[in-house]
Amino acid sequence: MSKISIVVVDDHPLFQQGVIDAFSLEPDFDVIGQAANGTKGLEVIRQLKPSVSVVDVNLPELNGQQITRQVANEKIPTKIILLTAYDDTEQVIHAMRAGASAYCAKDILPEKLVDIVRAVADGKYVVQEEILDDDELEKWLMNQTEQAIRPYSDPGEPFHPLSNREMEVLECVTTGMSNKEIAGMLGISHQTVKNHVTAILRKLGVDDRTQAAVYALRRGWVRLYQQDSESQE
């Protein structure tokens, strides 16, 4: 029986070791690598290409969402399971859109996490403890996105306080792109992107990029499905 190779990326040593210890009890699991920050975690995933990587969302340097998107962009065959202390629907939507296979709260029971690893390795997706196939995941995303934006969506063209360029940057932020990726796509400097992001956060009255993305999604400013279809053409 071939084993499920696993890399664990978490910056809390006690939690990281607890996950590794739990996995070591499973005869079909093989933990082949670990890392304590996002940059190292991505390097280990690139090098070892495990079947599954269990990744904390809040990491130093690169965060879990950024790792997920980069793995997807590079077409690395590793399935990403994101673990977070903040389990809410908006975060799940962004994680699954970025390419994650599962999104779980960090207080999950070890045996449940083991089951999720096996499901993900088998090509399934896990959100809010539901195991889904590709079609079921797409339906879930559509339903949850509609529910998230409906209370904030106005008929006609939605008003927003941002310039056209800031809206372009915000759309890129919402899909999980880094400042470097945004600069390359829009043909502007890295510093200009940083300036636009700073202005966006100030105008929207939010603290970070994730909050800005959720703000835009809730108000229907960013059309995720149109972007997805365009990226597939």
N, CA, C and O of each residue as an XYZ file, in Angstrom:
932
protein
N       0.844     -1.195      0.000
C       0.000      0.000      0.000
C       0.877      1.242      0.000
O       1.731      1.390      0.875
N       0.682      2.149     -0.976
C       1.466      3.376     -1.031
C       1.007      4.318      0.072
O      -0.186      4.442      0.350
N       1.977      4.977      0.694
C       1.660      5.871      1.797
C       1.336      7.273      1.299
O       1.738      7.671      0.206
N       0.601      8.011      2.126
C       0.292      9.407      1.844
C       1.434     10.241      2.417
O       1.594     10.316      3.635
N       2.224     10.864      1.552
C       3.330     11.706      2.014
C       2.795     13.075      2.435
O       1.923     13.641      1.776
N       3.328     13.599      3.541
C       2.773     14.807      4.156
C       3.883     15.754      4.572
O       4.924     15.329      5.072
N       3.648     17.048      4.359
C       4.489     18.113      4.909
C       3.618     18.958      5.831
O       2.490     19.303      5.477
N       4.134     19.291      7.010
C       3.405     20.096      7.993
C       4.087     21.451      8.111
O       5.290     21.525      8.363
N       3.312     22.539      7.926
C       3.858     23.894      8.010
C       3.092     24.663      9.078
O       1.919     24.988      8.893
N       3.757     24.957     10.201
C       3.127     25.687     11.305
C       4.208     26.338     12.139
O       5.250     25.730     12.386
N       3.975     27.578     12.580
C       5.003     28.300     13.311
C       4.922     28.106     14.821
O       5.717     28.690     15.557
N       3.980     27.301     15.294
C       3.901     26.996     16.716
C       4.484     25.598     16.947
O       3.849     24.610     16.576
N       5.665     25.489     17.544
C       6.344     24.198     17.671
C       5.501     23.114     18.336
O       5.513     21.965     17.894
N       4.775     23.467     19.387
C       3.988     22.471     20.102
C       2.866     21.928     19.226
O       2.629     20.720     19.193
N       2.173     22.822     18.513
C       1.091     22.379     17.634
C       1.651     21.565     16.470
O       1.110     20.517     16.120
N       2.728     22.049     15.880
C       3.339     21.321     14.761
C       3.711     19.899     15.185
O       3.416     18.936     14.477
N       4.362     19.775     16.345
C       4.784     18.451     16.798
C       3.582     17.572     17.125
O       3.613     16.363     16.898
N       2.510     18.186     17.664
C       1.310     17.402     17.962
C       0.688     16.815     16.706
O       0.245     15.666     16.711
N       0.650     17.605     15.613
C       0.124     17.102     14.343
C       0.997     15.978     13.824
O       0.493     14.944     13.389
N       2.310     16.178     13.869
C       3.233     15.139     13.381
C       3.088     13.862     14.204
O       3.073     12.763     13.648
N       2.981     14.000     15.517
C       2.820     12.817     16.374
C       1.530     12.071     16.056
O       1.513     10.841     16.025
N       0.449     12.814     15.819
C      -0.827     12.172     15.487
C      -0.721     11.416     14.167
O      -1.231     10.303     14.038
N      -0.059     12.025     13.194
C       0.082     11.382     11.887
C       0.997     10.154     11.956
O       0.818      9.197     11.203
N       1.977     10.189     12.864
C       2.934      9.080     12.955
C       2.269      7.784     13.408
O       2.823      6.700     13.220
N       1.079      7.895     14.005
C       0.352      6.708     14.454
C      -0.404      6.021     13.316
O      -0.905      4.910     13.487
N      -0.487      6.670     12.171
C      -1.250      6.129     11.051
C      -0.330      5.373     10.097
O       0.616      5.958      9.568
N      -0.587      4.084      9.865
C       0.334      3.281      9.046
C       0.417      3.710      7.593
O       1.394      3.397      6.912
N      -0.598      4.425      7.102
C      -0.591      4.863      5.698
C      -0.117      6.302      5.530
O      -0.198      6.847      4.430
N       0.382      6.935      6.609
C       0.891      8.301      6.545
C       2.409      8.291      6.651
O       2.986      7.463      7.356
N       3.057      9.223      5.941
C       4.500      9.388      6.027
C       4.830     10.878      6.015
O       4.805     11.518      4.964
N       5.141     11.424      7.192
C       5.508     12.842      7.291
C       6.944     12.983      6.798
O       7.879     12.505      7.440
N       7.111     13.644      5.652
C       8.434     13.716      5.020
C       9.094     15.078      5.159
O      10.241     15.253      4.746
N       8.379     16.054      5.740
C       8.976     17.372      5.888
C       8.148     18.271      6.772
O       6.970     18.015      7.020
N       8.789     19.343      7.251
C       8.097     20.307      8.094
C       8.780     21.657      7.974
O       9.940     21.740      7.568
N       8.062     22.712      8.326
C       8.615     24.057      8.266
C       7.866     24.937      9.242
O       6.728     24.648      9.612
N       8.528     26.035      9.663
C       7.947     26.916     10.667
C       7.630     28.303     10.135
O       7.207     29.169     10.901
N       7.825     28.538      8.832
C       7.390     29.797      8.241
C       6.971     29.557      6.798
O       7.261     28.505      6.227
N       6.288     30.533      6.212
C       5.705     30.321      4.910
C       6.719     30.155      3.787
O       6.541     29.321      2.900
N       7.787     30.955      3.828
C       8.792     30.869      2.768
C       9.452     29.496      2.759
O       9.592     28.876      1.705
N       9.851     29.029      3.924
C      10.470     27.696      4.027
C       9.451     26.611      3.674
O       9.781     25.622      3.020
N       8.221     26.812      4.111
C       7.190     25.824      3.798
C       7.008     25.648      2.306
O       6.918     24.521      1.821
N       6.954     26.759      1.566
C       6.813     26.673      0.110
C       8.020     25.993     -0.508
O       7.876     25.210     -1.447
N       9.219     26.283      0.009
C      10.429     25.640     -0.502
C      10.367     24.129     -0.302
O      10.712     23.363     -1.202
N       9.927     23.705      0.879
C       9.855     22.269      1.182
C       8.820     21.589      0.280
O       9.059     20.494     -0.230
N       7.671     22.244      0.088
C       6.639     21.677     -0.789
C       7.155     21.564     -2.216
O       6.937     20.549     -2.876
N       7.838     22.602     -2.696
C       8.406     22.554     -4.049
C       9.396     21.408     -4.196
O       9.401     20.707     -5.208
N      10.232     21.223     -3.183
C      11.283     20.223     -3.254
C      10.743     18.797     -3.135
O      11.129     17.914     -3.901
N       9.849     18.581     -2.171
C       9.408     17.219     -1.859
C       8.124     16.812     -2.577
O       7.870     15.622     -2.765
N       7.316     17.788     -2.977
C       6.042     17.527     -3.658
C       5.240     16.422     -2.947
O       4.949     15.381     -3.536
N       4.889     16.664     -1.674
C       4.125     15.650     -0.928
C       2.717     15.495     -1.497
O       2.240     16.344     -2.250
N       2.071     14.412     -1.129
C       0.674     14.214     -1.523
C      -0.202     15.300     -0.917
O      -1.094     15.838     -1.572
N       0.073     15.614      0.361
C      -0.732     16.575      1.113
C       0.188     17.444      1.958
O       1.196     16.969      2.482
N      -0.166     18.723      2.088
C       0.534     19.579      3.042
C      -0.494     20.234      3.959
O      -1.465     20.829      3.493
N      -0.273     20.120      5.249
C      -1.131     20.741      6.260
C      -0.477     22.065      6.639
O       0.626     22.077      7.185
N      -1.149     23.181      6.352
C      -0.535     24.502      6.430
C      -1.362     25.433      7.304
O      -2.573     25.551      7.122
N      -0.706     26.094      8.253
C      -1.370     27.116      9.061
C      -1.648     28.336      8.183
O      -0.824     28.691      7.340
N      -2.789     28.974      8.372
C      -3.112     30.167      7.595
C      -2.215     31.333      8.002
O      -1.697     32.040      7.137
N      -2.025     31.545      9.299
C      -1.261     32.689      9.797
C       0.191     32.288     10.055
O       0.533     31.768     11.117
N       1.039     32.546      9.047
C       2.444     32.189      9.122
C       3.315     33.424      8.928
O       2.893     34.376      8.273
N       4.528     33.423      9.488
C       5.468     34.503      9.165
C       5.854     34.446      7.688
O       5.839     33.381      7.071
N       6.198     35.597      7.138
C       6.639     35.738      5.746
C       5.479     35.465      4.784
O       4.639     36.349      4.612
N       5.386     34.318      4.162
C       4.225     33.988      3.341
C       3.136     33.391      4.218
O       3.434     32.577      5.092
N       1.859     33.780      4.002
C       0.791     33.156      4.765
C       0.250     31.926      4.021
O       0.635     31.649      2.885
N      -0.637     31.211      4.682
C      -1.150     29.977      4.089
C      -1.891     30.188      2.785
O      -1.796     29.363      1.876
N      -2.631     31.291      2.680
C      -3.347     31.593      1.442
C      -2.369     31.811      0.294
O      -2.595     31.332     -0.817
N      -1.282     32.531      0.562
C      -0.280     32.788     -0.473
C       0.408     31.503     -0.909
O       0.646     31.297     -2.099
N       0.726     30.641      0.044
C       1.325     29.349     -0.299
C       0.377     28.554     -1.190
O       0.789     27.971     -2.193
N      -0.894     28.540     -0.811
C      -1.893     27.794     -1.571
C      -1.961     28.279     -3.011
O      -1.945     27.478     -3.945
N      -2.037     29.583     -3.183
C      -2.120     30.127     -4.524
C      -0.865     29.830     -5.340
O      -0.956     29.519     -6.528
N       0.304     29.925     -4.707
C       1.546     29.677     -5.428
C       1.656     28.218     -5.853
O       2.096     27.923     -6.965
N       1.260     27.314     -4.979
C       1.257     25.884     -5.318
C       0.338     25.624     -6.511
O       0.675     24.854     -7.410
N      -0.829     26.276     -6.506
C      -1.760     26.126     -7.624
C      -1.186     26.714     -8.905
O      -1.283     26.100     -9.967
N      -0.586     27.909     -8.813
C      -0.020     28.565     -9.988
C       1.098     27.738    -10.616
O       1.219     27.673    -11.839
N       1.917     27.105     -9.766
C       3.037     26.314    -10.257
C       2.631     24.883    -10.616
O       3.461     24.078    -11.039
N       1.337     24.579    -10.440
C       0.802     23.254    -10.768
C       1.544     22.136    -10.028
O       1.754     21.049    -10.566
N       1.934     22.425     -8.794
C       2.506     21.394     -7.930
C       1.375     20.474     -7.496
O       0.331     20.970     -7.073
N       1.534     19.162     -7.583
C       0.415     18.246     -7.337
C       0.010     18.084     -5.877
O      -0.840     17.248     -5.571
N       0.590     18.852     -4.979
C       0.294     18.749     -3.550
C      -1.091     19.320     -3.225
O      -1.449     20.404     -3.687
N      -1.857     18.584     -2.433
C      -3.150     19.071     -1.939
C      -2.917     19.843     -0.641
O      -2.205     19.373      0.246
N      -3.519     21.028     -0.533
C      -3.298     21.879      0.636
C      -4.500     21.830      1.572
O      -5.638     22.060      1.163
N      -4.218     21.525      2.846
C      -5.208     21.633      3.913
C      -4.814     22.831      4.774
O      -3.741     22.835      5.377
N      -5.672     23.843      4.833
C      -5.390     25.034      5.632
C      -6.011     24.909      7.018
O      -7.167     24.511      7.159
N      -5.240     25.250      8.025
C      -5.716     25.248      9.410
C      -5.720     26.675      9.929
O      -4.776     27.429      9.690
N      -6.775     27.048     10.637
C      -6.886     28.423     11.115
C      -7.574     28.484     12.467
O      -8.369     27.616     12.826
N      -7.244     29.540     13.208
C      -7.939     29.800     14.473
C      -9.223     30.567     14.232
O     -10.045     30.701     15.138
N      -9.410     31.085     12.995
C     -10.575     31.906     12.679
C     -11.338     31.255     11.536
O     -11.032     31.495     10.368
N     -12.308     30.448     11.858
C     -13.045     29.668     10.866
C     -14.355     30.377     10.528
O     -15.342     30.230     11.248
N     -14.368     31.153      9.427
C     -15.604     31.792      9.007
C     -15.792     31.578      7.510
O     -14.841     31.258      6.798
N     -17.008     31.754      7.043
C     -17.362     31.403      5.667
C     -16.575     32.201      4.641
O     -16.125     31.649      3.637
N     -16.401     33.511      4.889
C     -15.676     34.320      3.915
C     -14.254     33.823      3.717
O     -13.755     33.773      2.593
N     -13.601     33.455      4.823
C     -12.242     32.935      4.722
C     -12.221     31.616      3.958
O     -11.306     31.365      3.174
N     -13.220     30.779      4.185
C     -13.286     29.497      3.466
C     -13.425     29.739      1.971
O     -12.765     29.078      1.169
N     -14.283     30.685      1.590
C     -14.483     30.989      0.169
C     -13.160     31.371     -0.478
O     -12.819     30.860     -1.544
N     -12.419     32.263      0.158
C     -11.144     32.688     -0.404
C     -10.144     31.537     -0.464
O      -9.402     31.405     -1.437
N     -10.127     30.708      0.571
C      -9.184     29.587      0.593
C      -9.454     28.595     -0.535
O      -8.529     28.152     -1.215
N     -10.714     28.254     -0.727
C     -11.045     27.268     -1.754
C     -10.851     27.861     -3.142
O     -10.443     27.156     -4.065
N     -11.142     29.162     -3.301
C     -10.893     29.820     -4.587
C      -9.404     29.871     -4.898
O      -9.008     29.808     -6.062
N      -8.576     29.985     -3.858
C      -7.127     30.034     -4.061
C      -6.553     28.675     -4.451
O      -5.438     28.596     -4.968
N      -7.316     27.597     -4.205
C      -6.852     26.271     -4.590
C      -6.703     25.281     -3.456
O      -6.179     24.185     -3.658
N      -7.161     25.649     -2.250
C      -7.084     24.712     -1.128
C      -8.032     23.537     -1.335
O      -9.048     23.656     -2.020
N      -7.688     22.414     -0.741
C      -8.555     21.241     -0.780
C      -9.390     21.104      0.485
O     -10.403     20.405      0.492
N      -8.964     21.774      1.561
C      -9.728     21.726      2.805
C      -9.371     22.936      3.652
O      -8.280     23.496      3.544
N     -10.318     23.325      4.500
C     -10.142     24.467      5.388
C     -10.733     24.077      6.730
O     -11.929     23.801      6.825
N      -9.898     24.050      7.780
C     -10.339     23.501      9.066
C      -9.915     24.408     10.217
O      -8.906     25.108     10.139
N     -10.700     24.379     11.278
C     -10.332     25.078     12.504
C      -9.208     24.324     13.204
O      -9.134     23.098     13.132
N      -8.331     25.070     13.884
C      -7.175     24.438     14.522
C      -7.541     23.631     15.756
O      -6.716     22.870     16.261
N      -8.764     23.785     16.250
C      -9.174     22.982     17.400
C      -9.790     21.647     16.964
O     -10.449     20.977     17.758
N      -9.578     21.274     15.729
C     -10.108     20.030     15.197
C      -9.510     18.831     15.945
O      -8.345     18.870     16.343
N     -10.291     17.778     16.135
C      -9.804     16.568     16.783
C      -8.801     15.866     15.865
O      -8.981     15.861     14.647
N      -7.746     15.274     16.438
C      -6.729     14.604     15.614
C      -7.314     13.556     14.674
O      -6.910     13.464     13.515
N      -8.264     12.767     15.171
C      -8.838     11.720     14.319
C      -9.630     12.300     13.157
O      -9.681     11.703     12.081
N     -10.248     13.460     13.364
C     -10.982     14.117     12.280
C     -10.012     14.645     11.225
O     -10.272     14.538     10.026
N      -8.889     15.219     11.677
C      -7.880     15.704     10.741
C      -7.292     14.552      9.932
O      -7.019     14.703      8.741
N      -7.102     13.429     10.557
C      -6.613     12.237      9.850
C      -7.591     11.844      8.737
O      -7.178     11.550      7.615
N      -8.872     11.841      9.051
C      -9.888     11.514      8.039
C      -9.860     12.512      6.883
O     -10.011     12.132      5.722
N      -9.665     13.790      7.211
C      -9.639     14.818      6.176
C      -8.428     14.632      5.263
O      -8.542     14.793      4.048
N      -7.282     14.299      5.828
C      -6.092     14.045      5.014
C      -6.369     12.915      4.022
O      -6.016     13.019      2.847
N      -6.987     11.860      4.481
C      -7.281     10.733      3.587
C      -8.268     11.147      2.499
O      -8.113     10.763      1.340
N      -9.283     11.928      2.868
C     -10.277     12.368      1.882
C      -9.632     13.258      0.830
O      -9.895     13.106     -0.363
N      -8.796     14.180      1.267
C      -8.125     15.095      0.337
C      -7.164     14.344     -0.571
O      -7.093     14.616     -1.769
N      -6.430     13.404     -0.004
C      -5.514     12.603     -0.814
C      -6.259     11.797     -1.875
O      -5.698     11.433     -2.909
N      -7.525     11.530     -1.601
C      -8.369     10.777     -2.533
C      -9.053     11.692     -3.555
O      -9.882     11.234     -4.342
N      -8.706     12.984     -3.541
C      -9.252     13.903     -4.522
C     -10.504     14.633     -4.107
O     -11.123     15.310     -4.928
N     -10.894     14.513     -2.845
C     -12.088     15.188     -2.354
C     -11.729     16.543     -1.743
O     -10.557     16.874     -1.567
N     -12.774     17.320     -1.423
C     -12.626     18.609     -0.758
C     -13.398     18.556      0.554
O     -14.398     17.846      0.670
N     -12.924     19.315      1.543
C     -13.590     19.321      2.846
C     -13.781     20.766      3.289
O     -12.812     21.501      3.475
N     -15.042     21.167      3.457
C     -15.370     22.486      3.987
C     -16.449     22.320      5.047
O     -17.468     21.662      4.834
N     -16.194     22.937      6.190
C     -17.145     22.867      7.299
C     -17.579     21.431      7.574
O     -18.756     21.137      7.783
N     -16.582     20.551      7.564
C     -16.717     19.124      7.882
C     -17.548     18.347      6.866
O     -17.923     17.202      7.117
N     -17.836     18.963      5.721
C     -18.505     18.258      4.631
C     -17.477     17.799      3.612
O     -16.593     18.562      3.226
N     -17.595     16.545      3.176
C     -16.718     16.020      2.134
C     -17.423     16.184      0.793
O     -18.533     15.685      0.607
N     -16.777     16.887     -0.144
C     -17.400     17.254     -1.405
C     -16.552     16.809     -2.589
O     -15.329     16.712     -2.489
N     -17.223     16.534     -3.726
C     -16.489     16.328     -4.966
C     -16.416     17.662     -5.707
O     -16.842     18.687     -5.173
N     -15.884     17.661     -6.926
C     -15.687     18.919     -7.654
C     -16.999     19.675     -7.876
O     -17.082     20.876     -7.619
N     -18.021     18.965     -8.355
C     -19.296     19.615     -8.629
C     -19.940     20.146     -7.360
O     -20.495     21.245     -7.350
N     -19.865     19.367     -6.294
C     -20.469     19.790     -5.027
C     -19.739     21.006     -4.448
O     -20.364     21.885     -3.855
N     -18.414     21.050     -4.623
C     -17.666     22.209     -4.145
C     -18.072     23.458     -4.911
O     -18.266     24.510     -4.302
N     -18.207     23.370     -6.232
C     -18.581     24.536     -7.022
C     -19.967     25.037     -6.635
O     -20.186     26.246     -6.559
N     -20.897     24.132     -6.392
C     -22.236     24.531     -5.951
C     -22.169     25.208     -4.587
O     -22.842     26.212     -4.352
N     -21.357     24.656     -3.688
C     -21.223     25.243     -2.355
C     -20.661     26.656     -2.455
O     -21.154     27.573     -1.799
N     -19.627     26.830     -3.280
C     -19.028     28.150     -3.437
C     -20.020     29.152     -4.010
O     -20.082     30.292     -3.549
N     -20.782     28.751     -4.990
C     -21.767     29.646     -5.585
C     -22.815     30.060     -4.563
O     -23.164     31.236     -4.456
N     -23.309     29.087     -3.818
C     -24.343     29.384     -2.823
C     -23.816     30.302     -1.718
O     -24.477     31.267     -1.334
N     -22.624     29.994     -1.214
C     -22.074     30.777     -0.115
C     -21.706     32.187     -0.561
O     -21.883     33.143      0.195
N     -21.193     32.323     -1.791
C     -20.845     33.651     -2.286
C     -22.087     34.505     -2.455
O     -22.089     35.683     -2.097
N     -23.139     33.917     -2.998
C     -24.389     34.653     -3.170
C     -24.939     35.112     -1.827
O     -25.409     36.242     -1.699
N     -24.882     34.235     -0.822
C     -25.376     34.599      0.508
C     -24.524     35.695      1.131
O     -25.037     36.556      1.845
N     -23.213     35.663      0.859
C     -22.313     36.642      1.453
C     -22.529     38.040      0.882
O     -22.450     39.032      1.608
N     -22.802     38.116     -0.430
C     -22.894     39.437     -1.054
C     -24.324     39.981     -1.091
O     -24.514     41.186     -1.256
N     -25.334     39.117     -0.941
C     -26.721     39.565     -1.112
C     -27.098     40.714     -0.180
O     -27.705     41.677     -0.648
N     -26.768     40.667      1.132
C     -27.191     41.777      2.004
C     -26.524     43.107      1.673
O     -26.992     44.163      2.100
N     -25.429     43.057      0.912
C     -24.671     44.272      0.647
C     -24.760     44.740     -0.798
O     -24.198     45.779     -1.146
N     -25.457     43.989     -1.641
C     -25.509     44.302     -3.060
C     -26.678     45.221     -3.369
O     -27.802     44.979     -2.928
N     -26.410     46.272     -4.124
C     -27.444     47.192     -4.547
C     -27.707     46.999     -6.036
O     -26.796     46.636     -6.780
N     -28.954     47.241     -6.487
C     -29.225     47.127     -7.907
C     -28.443     48.159     -8.693
O     -28.124     49.230     -8.178
N     -28.132     47.838     -9.942
C     -27.385     48.754    -10.777
C     -25.903     48.704    -10.471
O     -25.430     47.771     -9.822
N     -25.180     49.688    -10.927
C     -23.736     49.735    -10.718
C     -23.431     50.097     -9.276
O     -23.862     51.149     -8.804
N     -22.682     49.231     -8.550
C     -22.411     49.524     -7.142
C     -21.468     50.701     -6.985
O     -20.517     50.860     -7.750
N     -21.744     51.532     -5.976
C     -20.865     52.665     -5.667
C     -19.653     52.162     -4.891
O     -19.777     51.293     -4.029
N     -18.505     52.701     -5.196
C     -17.332     52.419     -4.390
C     -16.442     53.657     -4.368
O     -16.455     54.433     -5.324
N     -15.672     53.861     -3.306
C     -14.877     55.084     -3.156
C     -13.495     54.976     -3.777
O     -12.659     55.842     -3.521
N     -13.215     53.966     -4.573
C     -11.878     53.723     -5.091
C     -11.741     54.183     -6.539
O     -12.717     54.222     -7.288
N     -10.519     54.529     -6.915
C     -10.233     54.860     -8.309
C     -10.261     53.579     -9.145
O     -10.286     52.478     -8.595
N     -10.258     53.723    -10.469
C     -10.260     52.556    -11.346
C      -9.035     51.686    -11.111
O      -9.138     50.460    -11.072
N      -7.869     52.321    -10.952
C      -6.649     51.539    -10.707
C      -6.711     50.833     -9.362
O      -6.282     49.685     -9.246
N      -7.240     51.506     -8.340
C      -7.378     50.861     -7.036
C      -8.334     49.683     -7.102
O      -8.124     48.678     -6.423
N      -9.392     49.794     -7.920
C     -10.303     48.661     -8.083
C      -9.606     47.492     -8.759
O      -9.838     46.337     -8.404
N      -8.744     47.791     -9.741
C      -7.985     46.713    -10.388
C      -7.086     46.007     -9.379
O      -6.994     44.780     -9.369
N      -6.428     46.790     -8.535
C      -5.566     46.210     -7.505
C      -6.393     45.398     -6.515
O      -5.986     44.307     -6.115
N      -7.552     45.924     -6.116
C      -8.405     45.216     -5.169
C      -8.889     43.893     -5.743
O      -8.940     42.895     -5.024
N      -9.244     43.864     -7.021
C      -9.652     42.614     -7.655
C      -8.531     41.581     -7.575
O      -8.780     40.406     -7.306
N      -7.295     42.027     -7.811
C      -6.148     41.117     -7.727
C      -5.935     40.639     -6.292
O      -5.657     39.462     -6.059
N      -6.066     41.562     -5.325
C      -5.933     41.193     -3.920
C      -6.972     40.143     -3.538
O      -6.670     39.201     -2.804
N      -8.201     40.308     -4.040
C      -9.289     39.397     -3.696
C      -9.028     37.980     -4.193
O      -9.484     37.014     -3.581
N      -8.298     37.851     -5.297
C      -7.974     36.515     -5.803
C      -6.728     35.935     -5.153
O      -6.305     34.832     -5.498
N      -6.126     36.683     -4.196
C      -5.000     36.159     -3.428
C      -3.634     36.445     -4.002
O      -2.648     35.852     -3.564
N      -3.547     37.343     -4.978
C      -2.265     37.637     -5.597
C      -1.369     38.451     -4.667
O      -1.860     39.272     -3.893
N      -0.058     38.226     -4.742
C       0.906     39.007     -3.988
C       1.146     40.343     -4.683
O       0.759     40.531     -5.837
N       1.795     41.279     -3.964
C       2.114     42.568     -4.574
C       2.987     42.396     -5.816
O       2.806     43.105     -6.806
N       3.922     41.465     -5.766
C       4.798     41.217     -6.916
C       3.997     40.729     -8.111
O       4.228     41.162     -9.240
N       3.046     39.817     -7.861
C       2.208     39.304     -8.950
C       1.326     40.411     -9.524
O       1.135     40.496    -10.737
N       0.790     41.260     -8.640
C      -0.062     42.369     -9.103
C       0.746     43.333     -9.957
O       0.276     43.788    -10.999
N       1.965     43.645     -9.518
C       2.818     44.562    -10.275
C       3.078     44.024    -11.677
O       3.015     44.765    -12.659
N       3.372     42.720    -11.760
C       3.630     42.113    -13.058
C       2.408     42.112    -13.952
O       2.516     42.365    -15.152
N       1.236     41.829    -13.377
C       0.019     41.771    -14.175
C      -0.387     43.153    -14.681
O      -0.794     43.297    -15.834
N      -0.278     44.166    -13.827
C      -0.752     45.500    -14.190
C       0.330     46.366    -14.835
O       0.040     47.458    -15.325
N       1.576     45.884    -14.839
C       2.646     46.643    -15.459
C       3.031     47.888    -14.688
O       3.353     48.918    -15.280
N       2.998     47.796    -13.357
C       3.374     48.919    -12.506
C       4.422     48.446    -11.512
O       4.664     47.245    -11.393
N       5.044     49.372    -10.799
C       6.116     48.996     -9.881
C       5.561     48.365     -8.609
O       4.394     48.543     -8.263
N       6.425     47.626     -7.927
C       6.052     47.006     -6.661
C       5.659     48.073     -5.645
O       4.690     47.899     -4.905
N       6.415     49.192     -5.604
C       6.101     50.257     -4.652
C       4.757     50.904     -4.955
O       4.021     51.275     -4.041
N       4.436     51.039     -6.247
C       3.133     51.608     -6.618
C       2.000     50.707     -6.134
O       0.975     51.195     -5.656
N       2.182     49.418     -6.255
C       1.169     48.486     -5.750
C       1.007     48.658     -4.249
O      -0.118     48.716     -3.752
N       2.112     48.741     -3.521
C       2.048     48.930     -2.072
C       1.298     50.218     -1.725
O       0.504     50.254     -0.785
N       1.563     51.267     -2.494
C       0.870     52.532     -2.245
C      -0.634     52.401     -2.467
O      -1.435     52.923     -1.692
N      -1.008     51.692     -3.544
C      -2.432     51.488     -3.828
C      -3.090     50.663     -2.724
O      -4.202     50.975     -2.297
N      -2.414     49.614     -2.260
C      -2.982     48.769     -1.206
C      -3.177     49.584      0.067
O      -4.207     49.467      0.732
N      -2.190     50.407      0.406
C      -2.306     51.263      1.592
C      -3.514     52.190      1.467
O      -4.272     52.371      2.419
N      -3.681     52.773      0.282
C      -4.815     53.679      0.055
C      -6.144     52.935      0.147
O      -7.114     53.460      0.694
N      -6.190     51.717     -0.386
C      -7.415     50.905     -0.346
C      -7.810     50.609      1.099
O      -8.969     50.771      1.479
N      -6.837     50.173      1.900
C      -7.132     49.860      3.302
C      -7.641     51.094      4.034
O      -8.580     51.011      4.826
N      -7.013     52.246      3.766
C      -7.431     53.492      4.435
C      -8.838     53.894      4.022
O      -9.651     54.247      4.876
N      -9.139     53.848      2.727
C     -10.452     54.271      2.238
C     -11.566     53.340      2.717
O     -12.678     53.789      2.996
N     -11.266     52.045      2.812
C     -12.298     51.095      3.239
C     -12.381     50.972      4.753
O     -13.326     50.384      5.277
N     -11.397     51.524      5.459
C     -11.410     51.469      6.909
C     -11.187     50.072      7.453
O     -11.789     49.686      8.454
N     -10.300     49.295      6.776
C     -10.002     47.931      7.210
C      -8.528     47.828      7.547
O      -7.735     48.709      7.213
N      -8.169     46.726      8.221
C      -6.808     46.596      8.751
C      -5.857     45.825      7.846
O      -4.646     46.040      7.902
N      -6.385     44.928      7.012
C      -5.484     44.109      6.216
C      -6.124     43.710      4.888
O      -7.277     44.043      4.617
N      -5.367     43.000      4.073
C      -5.788     42.634      2.722
C      -6.992     41.697      2.740
O      -7.895     41.820      1.912
N      -7.000     40.760      3.689
C      -8.121     39.824      3.762
C      -9.419     40.551      4.058
O     -10.447     40.263      3.444
N      -9.381     41.499      5.000
C     -10.582     42.275      5.315
C     -11.039     43.093      4.108
O     -12.238     43.231      3.865
N     -10.082     43.633      3.356
C     -10.435     44.390      2.145
C     -11.109     43.492      1.121
O     -12.082     43.891      0.480
N     -10.592     42.281      0.966
C     -11.164     41.338      0.002
C     -12.583     40.943      0.403
O     -13.483     40.897     -0.435
N     -12.774     40.658      1.689
C     -14.108     40.295      2.169
C     -15.072     41.471      2.003
O     -16.226     41.273      1.623
N     -14.614     42.683      2.280
C     -15.421     43.896      2.118
C     -15.915     44.012      0.682
O     -17.095     44.269      0.441
N     -15.000     43.821     -0.273
C     -15.358     43.934     -1.693
C     -16.299     42.817     -2.119
O     -17.240     43.045     -2.879
N     -16.043     41.614     -1.630
C     -16.889     40.471     -1.982
C     -18.309     40.666     -1.461
O     -19.277     40.416     -2.179
N     -18.431     41.107     -0.231
C     -19.751     41.287      0.380
C     -20.591     42.334     -0.358
O     -21.816     42.238     -0.430
N     -19.903     43.322     -0.896
C     -20.631     44.392     -1.575
C     -20.783     44.169     -3.073
O     -21.327     45.017     -3.781
N     -20.312     43.048     -3.546
C     -20.474     42.729     -4.947
C     -19.590     43.532     -5.881
O     -19.880     43.628     -7.073
N     -18.498     44.122     -5.351
C     -17.610     44.924     -6.185
C     -16.741     44.065     -7.091
O     -16.374     44.486     -8.188
N     -16.413     42.863     -6.632
C     -15.503     41.989     -7.367
C     -16.261     40.778     -7.857
O     -16.899     40.073     -7.076
N     -16.192     40.541     -9.147
C     -16.933     39.436     -9.755
C     -16.005     38.238     -9.902
O     -15.341     38.072    -10.925
N     -15.970     37.399     -8.854
C     -15.032     36.281     -8.830
C     -15.269     35.298     -9.965
O     -14.316     34.793    -10.559
N     -16.521     35.025    -10.267
C     -16.801     34.002    -11.269
C     -16.381     34.456    -12.650
O     -15.903     33.649    -13.448
N     -16.554     35.761    -12.951
C     -16.094     36.263    -14.236
C     -14.582     36.131    -14.328
O     -14.055     35.749    -15.373
N     -13.871     36.448    -13.227
C     -12.427     36.332    -13.234
C     -11.994     34.901    -13.427
O     -11.048     34.639    -14.170
N     -12.672     33.954    -12.768
C     -12.312     32.552    -12.907
C     -12.460     32.097    -14.349
O     -11.577     31.424    -14.880
N     -13.579     32.463    -14.994
C     -13.819     32.022    -16.361
C     -12.826     32.639    -17.320
O     -12.402     31.990    -18.276
N     -12.436     33.918    -17.072
C     -11.447     34.546    -17.923
C     -10.092     33.898    -17.791
O      -9.367     33.762    -18.776
N      -9.727     33.481    -16.539
C      -8.418     32.884    -16.336
C      -8.317     31.515    -16.962
O      -7.213     31.024    -17.200
N      -9.478     30.870    -17.241
C      -9.466     29.541    -17.828
C      -9.476     29.568    -19.333
O      -9.273     28.529    -19.962
N      -9.709     30.739    -19.949
C      -9.768     30.833    -21.404
C      -8.384     30.778    -22.020
O      -8.249     30.844    -23.242
